Amino acid sequence: MKSLTTSAHIEPDTRFRVTEFSDSTDPFVSLRIGGDFVEIALIATPGTSETLRNLAAAALEAADALDALNTDAPEVSA
């Protein structure tokens, strides 16, 4: 990965878009993750499909961790 550090909150209305650029001499895929104020574009070139699969697996692991937090959290009454 090239060097850039950024932070953004994923919200329920976060949008995802995949665009394939295959007509050039250097084909790539763009994975865009965005909301109203922030958009992150990840560029993946041939040979990085396993890295994208690892990203997807990490996202599933994070989702499972969030689900577990919601199940373990005590209910708060108003």
Short mmCIF file of the C-alpha atoms (twelve columns), coordinates in Angstrom:
data_MODEL
# 
_entry.id   MODEL 
# 
loop_
_atom_site.group_PDB 
_atom_site.id 
_atom_site.type_symbol 
_atom_site.label_atom_id 
_atom_site.label_alt_id 
_atom_site.label_comp_id 
_atom_site.label_asym_id 
_atom_site.label_seq_id 
_atom_site.Cartn_x 
_atom_site.Cartn_y 
_atom_site.Cartn_z 
_atom_site.pdbx_PDB_model_num 
ATOM 1  C CA . MET A 1  0.000   0.000   0.000   1 
ATOM 2  C CA . LYS A 2  1.212   3.490   -0.745  1 
ATOM 3  C CA . SER A 3  1.518   5.821   2.231   1 
ATOM 4  C CA . LEU A 4  -1.571  7.731   3.304   1 
ATOM 5  C CA . THR A 5  -3.271  7.708   6.656   1 
ATOM 6  C CA . THR A 6  -6.871  8.808   6.889   1 
ATOM 7  C CA . SER A 7  -9.832  8.329   9.152   1 
ATOM 8  C CA . ALA A 8  -13.553 8.439   8.431   1 
ATOM 9  C CA . HIS A 9  -16.656 7.177   10.184  1 
ATOM 10 C CA . ILE A 10 -18.704 4.585   8.334   1 
ATOM 11 C CA . GLU A 11 -22.357 5.500   8.608   1 
ATOM 12 C CA . PRO A 12 -25.452 3.427   7.730   1 
ATOM 13 C CA . ASP A 13 -25.856 5.435   4.507   1 
ATOM 14 C CA . THR A 14 -22.237 4.961   3.349   1 
ATOM 15 C CA . ARG A 15 -22.109 4.226   -0.371  1 
ATOM 16 C CA . PHE A 16 -19.808 1.827   -2.207  1 
ATOM 17 C CA . ARG A 17 -19.035 1.805   -5.914  1 
ATOM 18 C CA . VAL A 18 -16.737 -0.365  -8.010  1 
ATOM 19 C CA . THR A 19 -15.592 0.895   -11.398 1 
ATOM 20 C CA . GLU A 20 -13.477 -1.099  -13.827 1 
ATOM 21 C CA . PHE A 21 -10.990 0.719   -16.055 1 
ATOM 22 C CA . SER A 22 -9.952  -1.866  -18.620 1 
ATOM 23 C CA . ASP A 23 -9.547  0.177   -21.813 1 
ATOM 24 C CA . SER A 24 -6.104  1.541   -20.966 1 
ATOM 25 C CA . THR A 25 -2.662  -0.029  -21.075 1 
ATOM 26 C CA . ASP A 26 -2.657  -0.078  -17.263 1 
ATOM 27 C CA . PRO A 27 -6.028  -1.550  -16.235 1 
ATOM 28 C CA . PHE A 28 -7.276  -1.128  -12.680 1 
ATOM 29 C CA . VAL A 29 -10.381 -1.225  -10.540 1 
ATOM 30 C CA . SER A 30 -11.510 1.650   -8.357  1 
ATOM 31 C CA . LEU A 31 -13.357 0.882   -5.109  1 
ATOM 32 C CA . ARG A 32 -15.004 4.065   -3.827  1 
ATOM 33 C CA . ILE A 33 -16.342 4.342   -0.301  1 
ATOM 34 C CA . GLY A 34 -18.164 7.544   0.461   1 
ATOM 35 C CA . GLY A 35 -20.767 9.634   2.120   1 
ATOM 36 C CA . ASP A 36 -21.883 13.236  1.876   1 
ATOM 37 C CA . PHE A 37 -18.573 14.842  2.890   1 
ATOM 38 C CA . VAL A 38 -15.839 12.216  2.467   1 
ATOM 39 C CA . GLU A 39 -14.961 9.801   -0.309  1 
ATOM 40 C CA . ILE A 40 -12.101 7.332   -0.289  1 
ATOM 41 C CA . ALA A 41 -10.973 5.689   -3.521  1 
ATOM 42 C CA . LEU A 42 -8.884  2.528   -3.390  1 
ATOM 43 C CA . ILE A 43 -7.141  1.679   -6.657  1 
ATOM 44 C CA . ALA A 44 -6.430  -2.011  -7.284  1 
ATOM 45 C CA . THR A 45 -4.259  -3.189  -10.145 1 
ATOM 46 C CA . PRO A 46 -3.954  -6.692  -11.608 1 
ATOM 47 C CA . GLY A 47 -2.320  -9.003  -9.096  1 
ATOM 48 C CA . THR A 48 -4.007  -7.450  -6.039  1 
ATOM 49 C CA . SER A 49 -7.280  -9.407  -6.061  1 
ATOM 50 C CA . GLU A 50 -6.168  -11.473 -3.045  1 
ATOM 51 C CA . THR A 51 -5.501  -8.245  -1.153  1 
ATOM 52 C CA . LEU A 52 -9.057  -7.099  -1.892  1 
ATOM 53 C CA . ARG A 53 -10.346 -10.451 -0.655  1 
ATOM 54 C CA . ASN A 54 -8.355  -9.939  2.562   1 
ATOM 55 C CA . LEU A 55 -9.904  -6.457  2.897   1 
ATOM 56 C CA . ALA A 56 -13.368 -7.983  2.479   1 
ATOM 57 C CA . ALA A 57 -12.573 -10.632 5.111   1 
ATOM 58 C CA . ALA A 58 -11.354 -7.949  7.531   1 
ATOM 59 C CA . ALA A 59 -14.556 -5.964  6.918   1 
ATOM 60 C CA . LEU A 60 -16.639 -9.057  7.719   1 
ATOM 61 C CA . GLU A 61 -14.606 -9.595  10.892  1 
ATOM 62 C CA . ALA A 62 -15.204 -5.963  11.901  1 
ATOM 63 C CA . ALA A 63 -18.947 -6.352  11.238  1 
ATOM 64 C CA . ASP A 64 -19.030 -9.484  13.398  1 
ATOM 65 C CA . ALA A 65 -17.212 -7.592  16.181  1 
ATOM 66 C CA . LEU A 66 -19.792 -4.792  15.998  1 
ATOM 67 C CA . ASP A 67 -22.620 -7.330  16.138  1 
ATOM 68 C CA . ALA A 68 -21.020 -8.867  19.225  1 
ATOM 69 C CA . LEU A 69 -20.702 -5.441  20.858  1 
ATOM 70 C CA . ASN A 70 -24.414 -4.834  20.303  1 
ATOM 71 C CA . THR A 71 -25.304 -8.206  21.796  1 
ATOM 72 C CA . ASP A 72 -23.023 -7.788  24.809  1 
ATOM 73 C CA . ALA A 73 -23.986 -4.189  25.567  1 
ATOM 74 C CA . PRO A 74 -26.370 -3.761  28.491  1 
ATOM 75 C CA . GLU A 75 -29.693 -2.168  27.687  1 
ATOM 76 C CA . VAL A 76 -30.143 1.399   28.891  1 
ATOM 77 C CA . SER A 77 -33.623 2.472   29.926  1 
ATOM 78 C CA . ALA A 78 -34.715 6.049   29.561  1 
# 
